Amino acid sequence: MPIFITNTQLSLNDICLKTYGKIDYLFKLMSDNGFSDVSKIVKSQTSIIYDKSYVINNPIISKPVIN
């Protein structure tokens, strides 16, 4: 599984949005990382695992503009 490393203190909601792109997978993120408190603030430089198969916010590749 891929690893997301926090660069600042973040809530689990923020981490879920940054990794999965949707808050629906919050409890999966918590379960996979052993968190039991939904209001937990995660310290900077914490490694968070997530399941790449659930990621829905694939980056949009911008095409160059040709004039």
N, C-alpha and C positions, 0 to 999 in steps of 0.2 A: 504494500500500500504506500502511496505517496505520503510525504511528511510536509506539513506546513509549520514554519517556525515563526512565532509571533515576534514582531519587531518593536512593539509597544504593548502596554497593558490593553487587553481587549476582553470584551464580554464574549460569552459563548455564542450569543446571537450574531455578533460581528464576525466571529471566526466561521460560523456556519455559512453566512452570506459570502464571505471571501473564498471559502473552499467549494461549497456546493452551489452557490448562486441562488439558493432558495431556503427559506427558514424551515420548510417542511422536514428537513433531515436533522434537525437539532437533536432529537433524542437518539438518533443513530450515532451522531458525533459524540454525544455524551457517553453512550454505552461503549463505543469503541475505545474511548480514552479514559474510562473509569471515573467520570464525573457524575455526581449525584445531585448537585445543586445547580439548578437552571440559572441562578443569579450569580454564579461564580465569575469572578474577574481573573483572567489568566495572566500570569506575569510575563514580562518581556523575555524573549529567548526560550520559550517553552515549545517543545516539539509536539505537534498535534497530528495524529494519523487520520486519514480520511480515505474513503472508497471512491476511486476515480470513476467507477462505472455509474455513480450517482450524480456526477457533475453535470449541471445543465447550462452553465454560463460560459460555454466555449467562446474564446475571444474572437471577435470579428476582425478579420484581416482586411485592412483598408487597401484599396487599390490606388496606385499613384494617379494623380490627376494630370492628364495630358492636354495642354492647351493648343 
